[in-house]
Amino acid sequence: MNEEARLVVWVRGRVQQVGFRWFTRANALEIGGLVGFALNLDDGRVQIVAEGPRENCHRLLDWLRSDD
């Protein structure tokens, strides 16, 4: 059974004005089965919210934690 989950992540570092949100979107689409958004915050972080199968949320989180 692959239950649904909601992932909320705040990413800091070099994430604004470098296409980070669109690159994250492309990876989420490649993983598949996820819906959500990425939002630039005033403090320089990006908030990412994704919903879908728990396994796919974990895959997106693993990608966000990686240095790729």
Helices and strands as residue ranges (DSSP letters): E 4-11, H 20-31, E 35-40, E 46-53, H 54-65
